[in-house]
Amino acid sequence: MNEYHKEIKEAQQGDKNSFLALFQRYQNDIYRLAYINVKNEEEALDIVQETAYRSFKSIKTLKEPKYFKTWLMKIAISCSIDLLRKKNKLVPMEPQIINDSITSDLTLDTNILLSLTLEDLIDELDVSEKNVVLLRFYQDYTFKEISNILEIPIGSAKTILYRALNKMKKSLTEVHSV
């Protein structure tokens, strides 16, 4: 048994220090995932805290230590969705503002293209699309892992990803043709 799996087993037996060490390895990933979903630093931090609480409370239910990160991300997504539902909140789509000194000599078309960032494109996606895109490209999960985390069939994960990519491509094409 390697050190990582040993640490997970210790955490499952109630060792708070082992759990804390494990959680700290992934808290930045959890924060990024949460922030992209809720677009608010304080709420993203609340999600990290809620993820820590829920995962500590239920770590004994983790069957396979090798899936610890996947299990944590699943809890983080669940916490994000719970917060969004609770607040009945849609993520606002605010284009990123570019410093006036940089754009003063640029044309309107160029300003529009520069203001359209990857973050803006992701903001246009619904929650399920965001989660699949983030898990696939930001966390490097396979479709199988994504389907396990989100509890959806592999085919649905692929469909959601391709739909999201097409939406993002369409948005880029529309802005480029302006």
N, C-alpha and C positions, 0 to 999 in steps of 0.2 A: 504494500500500500504506500503510495507516494505521500509526501508531506501535505499536499493540498487536500487530498481525500481524508487524511488523518485529521486535519484541521476541521473539515466538515463534520466528521463523525464526532469530534469533541464538542462542536457547536450543537449538534443534535442531542448530545447528552447534557446540555445545559451550560457549557463553558461560554460565558459571556465574552471573554477576551478573544476566544477563537472566532466567535461569530462577528465581533466588531472588526477584527483583522480581515476576515473574508468580505464583509460588507464594504469596507473602505476601499477594497480593490476595484469595486464596480460603482461606487457612488457617483463618480463623474459621468459615467455612461448613463446612469439612471437620471441624473440631473439634465443632461442634454436631451434625452428622450422626452422627459417631462416638459422642459422648457419649450421645445418645438411644438408640443401639443397645446400648452396653455398660454404661451407667449407672455409670461409674467414671472419674474425672478422669485418673488415671494411664494407664489403658488407652486412653482417648480420645487422650491426648497421644502414646502409642505408635503409634496408628493414623495420626495426623497425620504423625509421623516416617516411618513405613513408607510412607505415601502419597508423601511427598516423595522418598524413596529410589527407590521403584518408578517414579514418574513421571519423575524425572531420568534414570534408567537407560534408560527406554524412550521418551523424548520424540521421538526420531527416527521412531518409528512413527506419530506423530500426522499424519494426512493433511490434515486441514482445520483451520487455525488458529482459525477461528471457533468450533470445538467444543472448545476447550481446557478451559473450565470443566466442560463435560459429561464430557469424558474424565477429568479429575481426580476428579470425583465418582464416576464409575464405579470408578476405582481405589480410592477411599476406601471405597466400599460393599464391594468385594471384600476389602479389608483387614479391615473390620469382621466380615464373615462368616467369614473365615479365623480370626480371633481367637476368635470365638464357637465355631466348630467345634473349634478346637484345645483350648479350655478345656472343651468340651462343657457350656457354660454357658447356662442360661436366665436371662433378665433377671428379677430378683425383683420382685414387685409389692408395694411398700410404700406404703401410703397416706401422703400428706403430713401431718405432724403440725402442728396449728395451735397457736399460742401459747395457753397456758392462760388467761392474763389476758384474752384476747379472747373466748374461748369460755365462760368461767365462767357467764355468765347465759343462754346459749343452750340450746335444747332439743336432744335427741339427734338428731332429724331434721335440724335445721339444721346440727349438727356434721357429719353425714354428707355433706350437700350441699356444705358449704364445703370439706371435705377432698378431695372429688372434683375434681381439676383436670384440665385438658387433658392434662398430662403423665401423669397416672394412667391416663387413657383410652388414650393411645398405648401405655403400658406393657402393656396387656392384649392388644395386637395381636401377631401373630407377625412374624418378621423381614421377610418379603416385604411384608406389609401396612404395617409401619412405614416401610419404605423408600419405598413408593409415596406414602404420606401425606406424608412429609417432603419428598420431591422435588416433589410437586404443590403443597403449601400453604406450605412453608417456603422452598423454593427457586424457586417459580413456574415450574416446568418444564411444558411441554405433554405430553400423552399420548404424542406421537410421540417427544419427547426422553426421556421416562421409559422407553419401550419400547427405545430405543437403549442407554441407560445400563444397564438391567437385562437386556438381551438377551432380551426377551419380546415377543410380539405386542402390538399396540396394544389389541386386544380384551381380552387378559389383564390389561393394566395397568388398564383401566377396570373390569373385573370385580373385581380385587383391591381397587381403591380403594372401589368401592361396597360390597363385603363388609366392608371395614374401617369405613367410615362407618356401616353398619348395626350392626356390633358396638358401636361407640361410642355410637350412639343407644340401643341396647338397654340398655347399661350405665347410661346416664343415666336412662332410663325406670325401670329396676329400682330405682335409688337413690331416685328421686323418689317412687316408690310406697311406700317403706318408712315 
